[in-house]
Each structure stands twice: as structure tokens, then as C-alpha cells.
């Protein structure tokens, strides 16, 4: 019963089916908007909020993937 699962299926409590790679790409884009320095304050705040939301989602996905990997290693 050890069929590999798609990391995107590990919703980690979210409705967003994005995989870790896509989340990392989105995080990089949010960080680039912050680093640009030319955005109005309200857009900077939104980019910062998005950045921290993405960091939380990525951490959750990675924890889920690690737990699955450890469970697979324990299987005979």
C-alpha cells in the first residue's frame, strides 16, 4: 500500500493544490516585489502578507512530506 502520492495532494489544511515547487516560485515572486522598492505601501503590505502565508504553506507541506517519508521508511 505504499503508493507514491502527489505532493500537491497533501493539502495541509488548505484548498490550494499547489505543489512545493509552485509555492516556492510564488514566494520568490513575492520577495522580488518586496525587493523592488517601487511599490506603494499597500502593495508592499500585501506582498509581505502573501510572503508569510506562502512560507507557512511551504513549511506545512514539507512537514507532511517528511512525515510520509519517515512512515515509508518504517514499513517492512
C-alpha positions as CSV (number, residue, x, y, z in Angstrom):
1,X,0.0,0.0,0.0
2,X,3.0,2.3,-0.4
3,X,1.9,4.1,-3.5
4,X,3.7,7.4,-4.0
5,X,1.4,10.3,-3.5
6,X,1.5,13.6,-5.4
7,X,2.8,16.3,-3.0
8,X,0.1,18.6,-4.2
9,X,-2.5,16.2,-2.7
10,X,-1.1,16.9,0.7
11,X,-3.4,19.9,1.2
12,X,-2.0,20.7,4.6
13,X,-5.4,22.1,5.6
14,X,-5.6,24.4,2.6
15,X,-7.7,24.4,-0.6
16,X,-4.7,25.4,-2.6
17,X,-3.5,22.3,-4.5
18,X,-0.1,23.9,-5.4
19,X,3.0,21.8,-5.0
20,X,6.0,22.8,-3.1
21,X,7.8,24.0,-6.3
22,X,5.0,26.2,-7.3
23,X,4.7,27.6,-3.8
24,X,8.5,28.4,-3.9
25,X,8.1,30.1,-7.2
26,X,5.3,32.2,-5.8
27,X,7.3,33.0,-2.7
28,X,10.2,34.1,-4.9
29,X,7.9,36.4,-6.9
30,X,6.5,38.0,-3.7
31,X,10.0,38.6,-2.4
32,X,11.0,40.2,-5.7
33,X,8.1,42.6,-5.4
34,X,9.2,43.5,-1.9
35,X,12.8,44.0,-3.0
36,X,11.8,46.2,-5.9
37,X,11.1,49.1,-3.6
38,X,9.0,51.0,-6.1
39,X,5.6,49.6,-5.0
40,X,3.1,51.7,-3.0
41,X,2.9,50.9,0.7
42,X,-0.4,49.0,0.4
43,X,1.0,46.7,-2.2
44,X,4.1,46.1,-0.1
45,X,2.0,45.1,2.8
46,X,0.0,42.7,0.6
47,X,3.2,41.2,-0.8
48,X,4.6,40.8,2.8
49,X,1.4,39.1,3.9
50,X,1.5,36.8,0.9
51,X,5.1,36.0,1.6
52,X,4.5,34.9,5.1
53,X,1.4,32.9,4.1
54,X,3.5,31.1,1.5
55,X,6.3,30.4,4.0
56,X,3.7,28.8,6.3
57,X,2.2,26.7,3.5
58,X,5.6,25.5,2.4
59,X,6.7,24.6,5.9
60,X,3.4,22.6,6.3
61,X,3.9,20.8,3.0
62,X,7.5,19.9,3.9
63,X,6.5,18.6,7.3
64,X,3.8,16.4,5.7
65,X,6.3,15.1,3.1
66,X,8.8,14.4,5.8
67,X,6.3,12.5,7.9
68,X,5.2,10.4,4.9
69,X,8.8,9.6,4.1
70,X,9.5,8.6,7.6
71,X,6.4,6.4,7.6
72,X,7.5,4.7,4.3
73,X,11.0,4.0,5.8
74,X,9.4,2.3,8.8
75,X,7.3,0.0,6.5
76,X,8.8,-3.5,6.1
